[in-house]
Amino acid sequence: MTLLITIFAAVFCTALWYKNALESDMKLGMLCWMFWSASIMWFCDAVAGYLEEGEEFFNINPVELLNDFYLGLAVVALALVVWIAYLLYTDPKGVIKSMLVKKQGVRN
């Protein structure tokens, strides 16, 4: 379930990035890399679990499905928080910088 959630997030983000690639400064490429790398990580984890312990790829136990669902949502939320922090730090549209300049102009 975690793998599916991160793959859906990666595909959605990649489609959004591709649609707006030329006119967007929102650094969606970084978000795509985070989702795709998380997807690769979960895929490798599933393959390793299958090869080492013979675990099923999809477990239909409702409790484990719910836990995996929450973990997938947590991974997506963490990636979005990191992306927003990166946007605030780099300020690609200059919004924060212009707000700081306006406040400095009011004080003087």
URVENCOR-V558053 format. One record per residue. N is the residue number from 1. RES is the residue in three letters. NEAR is the number of other ideal C-beta (glycine too) atoms within 10 Angstrom. Layout:
BEGIN
n->N res->RES near->NEAR
n->N res->RES near->NEAR
END
This chain:
BEGIN
n->1 res->MET near->18
n->2 res->THR near->22
n->3 res->LEU near->20
n->4 res->LEU near->14
n->5 res->ILE near->22
n->6 res->THR near->25
n->7 res->ILE near->18
n->8 res->PHE near->14
n->9 res->ALA near->23
n->10 res->ALA near->22
n->11 res->VAL near->14
n->12 res->PHE near->12
n->13 res->CYS near->23
n->14 res->THR near->17
n->15 res->ALA near->11
n->16 res->LEU near->15
n->17 res->TRP near->17
n->18 res->TYR near->11
n->19 res->LYS near->11
n->20 res->ASN near->12
n->21 res->ALA near->10
n->22 res->LEU near->6
n->23 res->GLU near->6
n->24 res->SER near->14
n->25 res->ASP near->12
n->26 res->MET near->14
n->27 res->LYS near->14
n->28 res->LEU near->18
n->29 res->GLY near->13
n->30 res->MET near->17
n->31 res->LEU near->23
n->32 res->CYS near->22
n->33 res->TRP near->14
n->34 res->MET near->22
n->35 res->PHE near->25
n->36 res->TRP near->17
n->37 res->SER near->13
n->38 res->ALA near->22
n->39 res->SER near->21
n->40 res->ILE near->14
n->41 res->MET near->14
n->42 res->TRP near->21
n->43 res->PHE near->14
n->44 res->CYS near->11
n->45 res->ASP near->13
n->46 res->ALA near->16
n->47 res->VAL near->11
n->48 res->ALA near->11
n->49 res->GLY near->13
n->50 res->TYR near->12
n->51 res->LEU near->9
n->52 res->GLU near->8
n->53 res->GLU near->7
n->54 res->GLY near->7
n->55 res->GLU near->12
n->56 res->GLU near->10
n->57 res->PHE near->10
n->58 res->PHE near->11
n->59 res->ASN near->13
n->60 res->ILE near->7
n->61 res->ASN near->10
n->62 res->PRO near->8
n->63 res->VAL near->8
n->64 res->GLU near->12
n->65 res->LEU near->13
n->66 res->LEU near->11
n->67 res->ASN near->14
n->68 res->ASP near->19
n->69 res->PHE near->14
n->70 res->TYR near->13
n->71 res->LEU near->15
n->72 res->GLY near->21
n->73 res->LEU near->14
n->74 res->ALA near->12
n->75 res->VAL near->20
n->76 res->VAL near->20
n->77 res->ALA near->10
n->78 res->LEU near->12
n->79 res->ALA near->22
n->80 res->LEU near->15
n->81 res->VAL near->10
n->82 res->VAL near->13
n->83 res->TRP near->19
n->84 res->ILE near->11
n->85 res->ALA near->10
n->86 res->TYR near->14
n->87 res->LEU near->18
n->88 res->LEU near->10
n->89 res->TYR near->8
n->90 res->THR near->12
n->91 res->ASP near->14
n->92 res->PRO near->11
n->93 res->LYS near->12
n->94 res->GLY near->10
n->95 res->VAL near->11
n->96 res->ILE near->13
n->97 res->LYS near->10
n->98 res->SER near->11
n->99 res->MET near->11
n->100 res->LEU near->11
n->101 res->VAL near->11
n->102 res->LYS near->10
n->103 res->LYS near->9
n->104 res->GLN near->9
n->105 res->GLY near->8
n->106 res->VAL near->7
n->107 res->ARG near->6
n->108 res->ASN near->4
END
